[in-house]
Amino acid sequence: MKSSAIAVSGLRKSFGGKVVLDGIDFAVASGSVFSLLGPNGAGKTTTVNILATLMKADAGTVSIAGHNVATATKKVRSTIGVTGQFAAVDELLSGRENLQLVADLKRVRSGHQVVTRLLERFDLAESADKMAATYSGGMRRKLDLAMTLVGNPQIIFLDEPTTGLDPRSRRTMWGIVRDLVADGTTIFLTTQYLEEADQLADQIAVLDQGRLVAQGTAEELKRQIPGTHVRLRFANLDELDTAARALPGASRDDQDLILRVPSDGQSRSLRDLLDRLDEHMINAQEFSVHTPDLDDVFLALTGHKSEQEAIAQ
């Protein structure tokens, strides 16, 4: 079993009387990806800020690479790297100059060689001497992460690192994260993209209103909620009411005019379902077989749609 790179116990934080973190506990295995999910205001960024020594907790203990965050702050900072929601690059400097500046500030030995290797690793060598202001969003994010890697941190905090990126750039970042983990780096990831957590995370924790409401692998979390179902969407509420009477045991969503019918997803079951709709002269505008995903988990556990799903709708 892998040792814990991060260990958190009883973590609490309040602002102006409002409880943001209400005694959370979790551990992150070395050389793994741990993803913290939660709706806006759940306390994700506050958690990252405390773990990264940028904010003090009101109570609880945090250990990073075996060092106590409260009493060994300098040692903790020497082992971590932090990438926030927005690329923290100097647009008036080139990509190479941005990296060299960080190398100089951290007094990295053979800084020039380190910069060159990072430019090549992140496919930025051809644009190395162009001003960062000319970089695309994806290039800026890659440069930001490359800057985080100067000094070879053991643990990296990625706070929504792909926010605002197009799907292609997002997948490029996923590949970089996988490479880092393969090299033994520990990744603490917060994200608004549930697909991202599903793709990358070894362990996921769901934070809601300052409390962890679930922890486990993506598959373990999916098994916590009802399984495969047929999703039917209707044109109006009258048709939804008729269908609900004809299909006892189905759950309904009046706002979106959706009926969810438990099913094993096999062809015989689907045929029987469609026959029942025909018997009652019911027509569904949309028909789909749905297996549980992290969006379903998120909705079931927090009562909210994920930020990304809400935007999409």
Secondary structure as UniProt FT lines:
FT   STRAND          4..15
FT   TURN            16..17
FT   STRAND          18..29
FT   TURN            30..31
FT   STRAND          33..37
FT   TURN            40..41
FT   HELIX           44..51
FT   TURN            52..53
FT   STRAND          59..64
FT   TURN            65..66
FT   STRAND          67..68
FT   TURN            69..71
FT   HELIX           73..79
FT   STRAND          80..83
FT   TURN            91..92
FT   HELIX           95..105
FT   TURN            106..107
FT   TURN            109..110
FT   HELIX           111..121
FT   TURN            122..123
FT   HELIX           125..127
FT   TURN            128..129
FT   HELIX           132..134
FT   HELIX           137..149
FT   TURN            150..151
FT   STRAND          155..159
FT   TURN            161..164
FT   HELIX           167..182
FT   TURN            183..184
FT   STRAND          186..190
FT   HELIX           194..200
FT   STRAND          203..208
FT   TURN            209..210
FT   STRAND          211..216
FT   HELIX           218..222
FT   TURN            223..224
FT   STRAND          229..233
FT   HELIX           237..246
FT   TURN            248..249
FT   STRAND          251..253
FT   TURN            254..257
FT   STRAND          258..262
FT   HELIX           267..279
FT   TURN            280..281
FT   STRAND          286..290
FT   HELIX           294..302
FT   HELIX           307..312
//
